Amino acid sequence: MASPSHTAPGIPQKGTSVNGKTEERLEELGDGIYAHVQLDGGWCLNNSGIIVGSDSTVVVDTAATMRRAALLRDTVAGLSARPVTTVVNTHHHGDHCFGNCVFGPETSIVAHDLARTELDAGGLALTKLWPDVDWGDVSLRLPDLTFPHQITLHQGGHEIQLIHVGPAHTTNDIVAWLPGPRVLFAGDVVMNGAAPFTLMGSVRGSLAALERLRALDAEVIVPGHGPVGGPGLLDANARYLRWIQRLAAAGTTAGLTPIAVARSADFGEFAELLDGERIVGNLVRAYAEARGGEPGEPLDVMAAFGQMIEFHGSTPTCFA
């Protein structure tokens, strides 16, 4: 079961509502440190970080659509008149970087080496999966600065360590770690209330990444999707991934396909997670690894997504 959200005592919460459903919430996590949370955290409803310093602002991840990216940009502007000098993309998926284009040329985009490669290769393909979503006039803006392992930003009095922990959710996952206040922006390596998704990364690698994150001893963790939480999110994600590995081991032994295993699985504590159809994509990856495949090696992602749609009974809903 997903861990409860973290709300710092005495910190006011601010949000907007559409038809009674919370759409976004700004949560203060420390001095000048905020999480911009898009609920309920399902497909393409990701979280961002805002780090306001003495002379500049850093944003961690943008958003999927022009409307949501503009909302994030305006929220940042409402917090501080200091310019956004840096945007960090935790990985290449469109819900975390399509909104790069709303920030001007004075803003540098930072990501892992492979994030630029993957974003350049995939372009705006995500928009084809959900053609009914109002994506707006999204244009692709690639990272300006990339790195292979780790770099540290020193901006406006904040130390922000950017650490590559993939392959996990993808091959190019990085996290943004603030060791002073012990706040971790984990990207999609960590989810809260939504199923982890490793089709384009690694189940085994995700478990290793979670252990690396555990060693940081974070007090507050901002997941890629869902409410802000604490260290218990690492345990919840690890339990799900180990469950996937057990299902894959049994399925390969029995000669069953991933979708057959998914259909017969007892979801137990994971039954309430959003985007449960991800079990199929996760099993496709786990099967590949069980057969000796390397973490992050290319798989037929579209074929696996088709199986997820078959399992779900239709294309999963995206509220971006």
Residue, then its C-alpha position, 0 to 999 in steps of 0.5 A: m500500500a502506498s505510503p501516506s503523503h508528507t505534509a510539513p506541520g504548519i505549512p499551508q497548502k494551496g490548490t485549485s479544483v476542477n469539478g471538485k477534483t484537486e488538480e494541483r497543489l503547491e507544498e512548501l518543504g523547506d526554506g524556498i523548496y516546494a513541490h508542485v503536485q498534480l493529482d491524482g498522479g495518474w498518466c501524465l500527471n507528474n510532480s515538479g520541484i521548485i527551488v528558490g534561491s537568493d538570486s535564481t530559481v531551479v525547477v525540477d521537471t516541467a509538465a506534459t501540456m502547454r496549459r499545465a506547463a504555463l500553470l507551473r511557470d506562473t506558479v514559479a513566478g508567483l513565488s519569486a521574481r528571481p529568474v529561472t536559470t535552470v530546469v532539471n529533467t529527471h528523465h526523457h518522458g514527455d510529462h517531465c519535459f514537454g513543458n521545457c519550451v515555456f521557459g526562455p533561452e536564459t534558462s538552461i535545461v539539464a539532464h542525463d546524457l541518454a535523456r537528450t538522446e532518447l528525447d531527440a529520438g522519440g520527439l512528441a510521440l507521447t502525444k500520439l498515444w492520447p490524441d484526445v488530450d489538449w497538448g497545446d502548441v508543444s515544441l520539443r526543447l532538448p537539454d542544453l547540458t548533459f552529464p553521465h554520472q553526477i553533477t552538483l548545482h550551487q545556485g542561490g545558496h542551495e546545493i543540489q546534487l543530480i545523481h544518475v540512478g538508472p536504468a530504473h524507470t528508464t535508462n536515464d533517470i536522475v534524482a535531485w538531492l538536497p543534502g542540507p534539508r534532506v529533500l529528494f526529488a526522485g522523479d519516476v524512480v519512486m511513485n506514490g499511489a500509482a504503480p511503478f513502471t519499468l518497461m523502458g528501464s529495469v525491474r532489477g535496476s529499480l530495486a538497486a536504485l531504491e537502495r541507493l536512494r535509501a542510503l541518502d537518508a532523505e526525510v522528504i521524498v517527492p515522487g514522480h507521481g502522487p503525494v509527497g511522502g517520506p522514506g516509507l515510499l521506498d519500501a512500498n515501491a520495492r515491495y511492488l517490484r519484488w512482487i513483479q519479480r516473483l510473478a515473472a519467475a513463476g510465469t516463465t517456469a509455467g510457460l505463461t505469457p506476461i498478460a496471462v500472468a497479469r490476468s491471474a495475479d492476486f494484486g493484494e495490497f497493490a489493488e488500489l494503485l493507479d494505472g494497474e495495467r502497468i503490471v503487463g509492461n513491468l512483467v515484459r521487462a521482468y521476463a526479459e531480465a529473468r532470461g538474462g537480458e541486460p537492464g535497460e536493453p531495448l524492448d518492443v515498447m509499443a507491442a508491450f503498450g498494446q498488451m497493456i491496453e488489451f489487459h485494461g480493455s481500452t487505452p488508459t485514461c490520461f487527464a493531462 
